[in-house]
Amino acid sequence: MNGKIAVIGGTGDLGFGLALRWAKAGAEVLIGSRDEKKAQEAAGRLKEALKTDATVTGMENTQACAQASVVVLAVPFSGQAAIIKSLKGSFKDAIFVDTTVPLAATVGGRATRLLGVPQGSAAQQARELVPAATPVLAAFHNLSAETLQDLSQTPDCDILVCGDDPKAKETLFALVKLIPGLRPIDAGPLEMARIVESITALLISMNQRYKGHHSGIRLTGLPI
């Protein structure tokens, strides 16, 4: 993969896990945070975890966004809109990947419930906020952050990718394939993200019921 991957919210569980796996695969990763010091600390933890001089840098969100060809947003729904607005002038011919799930837990509710989003989904809200020329994809909603951060484990999950730009999907598919155990699936247009996002609440419920932490999605019967 050519170009840099910025993980905005890379100090959080999912963001750090994705950054860790991509850095392990040899990609150049920028960890973004509103607090540059926290981003640098996360980059240091990542290098320590890999025990190699991985190509990863911690920086403030807008700086990371401005340097990347793929920008992945991995923050709670409660912070999604404000962070995207702060990035608006920093996109430079990048693909934007939204991982946000509008869980009620982000505003003090139950983790198995979703908040209503007027646009239909968190991804569609992002589409309204990101510059019109920037392709928007939705992905990584159903992936265990805990598994990503444990390098002794191999994730077992299909990554459902929603979006309206086929070329952008091809780019993201290549990134997904850098992480062993993950298989990218074209889940249709961006409007399908409302369904994919809701699966996260189902998986949380399954984890609670079966006392687990790593449930994911696998689709069967596909000719791929």
TAJO-V596218 format. One record per residue. RES is the residue in three letters. SS is DSSP state (H for helix, E for strand, L for the rest). NEAR is the number of other C-alpha atoms within 12 Angstrom. Layout:
RES&SS&NEAR ; RES&SS&NEAR
This chain:
MET&L&22 ; ASN&L&15 ; GLY&L&23 ; LYS&E&32 ; ILE&E&43 ; ALA&E&49 ; VAL&E&54 ; ILE&E&50 ; GLY&L&44 ; GLY&L&48 ; THR&L&41 ; GLY&L&28 ; ASP&H&25 ; LEU&H&36 ; GLY&H&44 ; PHE&H&45 ; GLY&H&38 ; LEU&H&48 ; ALA&H&53 ; LEU&H&47 ; ARG&H&43 ; TRP&H&39 ; ALA&H&38 ; LYS&H&29 ; ALA&L&25 ; GLY&L&24 ; ALA&L&30 ; GLU&E&32 ; VAL&E&46 ; LEU&E&49 ; ILE&E&54 ; GLY&E&45 ; SER&E&37 ; ARG&L&30 ; ASP&L&22 ; GLU&H&25 ; LYS&H&19 ; LYS&H&24 ; ALA&H&35 ; GLN&H&26 ; GLU&H&23 ; ALA&H&34 ; ALA&H&38 ; GLY&H&28 ; ARG&H&27 ; LEU&H&37 ; LYS&H&27 ; GLU&H&17 ; ALA&H&23 ; LEU&H&26 ; LYS&L&14 ; THR&L&18 ; ASP&L&18 ; ALA&L&26 ; THR&L&27 ; VAL&E&39 ; THR&E&40 ; GLY&E&39 ; MET&E&34 ; GLU&E&31 ; ASN&H&42 ; THR&H&32 ; GLN&H&30 ; ALA&H&40 ; CYS&H&41 ; ALA&H&31 ; GLN&H&30 ; ALA&L&34 ; SER&L&33 ; VAL&E&40 ; VAL&E&50 ; VAL&E&50 ; LEU&E&51 ; ALA&L&43 ; VAL&L&36 ; PRO&L&31 ; PHE&H&34 ; SER&H&23 ; GLY&H&23 ; GLN&H&32 ; ALA&H&27 ; ALA&H&19 ; ILE&H&32 ; ILE&H&39 ; LYS&H&21 ; SER&H&24 ; LEU&H&35 ; LYS&H&28 ; GLY&H&22 ; SER&H&27 ; PHE&L&33 ; LYS&L&27 ; ASP&L&23 ; ALA&L&34 ; ILE&E&41 ; PHE&E&47 ; VAL&E&48 ; ASP&E&48 ; THR&L&43 ; THR&L&46 ; VAL&L&48 ; PRO&L&45 ; LEU&E&32 ; ALA&H&22 ; ALA&H&19 ; THR&H&21 ; VAL&H&16 ; GLY&L&16 ; GLY&L&14 ; ARG&L&16 ; ALA&L&26 ; THR&L&26 ; ARG&L&24 ; LEU&E&31 ; LEU&L&28 ; GLY&L&18 ; VAL&L&24 ; PRO&L&14 ; GLN&L&19 ; GLY&L&25 ; SER&L&33 ; ALA&H&47 ; ALA&H&48 ; GLN&H&36 ; GLN&H&31 ; ALA&H&43 ; ARG&H&34 ; GLU&H&23 ; LEU&H&28 ; VAL&L&34 ; PRO&L&23 ; ALA&L&17 ; ALA&L&18 ; THR&L&29 ; PRO&L&38 ; VAL&E&44 ; LEU&E&48 ; ALA&E&50 ; ALA&L&49 ; PHE&L&46 ; HIS&L&47 ; ASN&L&39 ; LEU&L&45 ; SER&L&35 ; ALA&H&34 ; GLU&H&26 ; THR&H&31 ; LEU&H&33 ; GLN&H&33 ; ASP&L&22 ; LEU&L&25 ; SER&L&13 ; GLN&L&18 ; THR&L&20 ; PRO&L&35 ; ASP&L&24 ; CYS&E&32 ; ASP&E&33 ; ILE&E&40 ; LEU&E&39 ; VAL&E&42 ; CYS&E&42 ; GLY&E&36 ; ASP&L&26 ; ASP&L&24 ; PRO&H&21 ; LYS&H&16 ; ALA&H&28 ; LYS&H&33 ; GLU&H&22 ; THR&H&28 ; LEU&H&41 ; PHE&H&31 ; ALA&H&24 ; LEU&H&39 ; VAL&H&34 ; LYS&H&23 ; LEU&L&25 ; ILE&L&36 ; PRO&L&26 ; GLY&L&24 ; LEU&E&32 ; ARG&E&31 ; PRO&E&34 ; ILE&E&31 ; ASP&E&32 ; ALA&L&29 ; GLY&L&22 ; PRO&L&25 ; LEU&H&36 ; GLU&H&26 ; MET&H&26 ; ALA&H&43 ; ARG&H&38 ; ILE&H&30 ; VAL&H&42 ; GLU&H&43 ; SER&H&31 ; ILE&H&31 ; THR&H&35 ; ALA&H&30 ; LEU&H&25 ; LEU&H&29 ; ILE&H&31 ; SER&H&22 ; MET&H&20 ; ASN&H&19 ; GLN&H&16 ; ARG&H&13 ; TYR&H&12 ; LYS&L&12 ; GLY&L&16 ; HIS&L&21 ; HIS&L&28 ; SER&L&30 ; GLY&L&34 ; ILE&L&28 ; ARG&L&20 ; LEU&L&19 ; THR&L&11 ; GLY&L&6 ; LEU&L&12 ; PRO&L&6 ; ILE&L&10
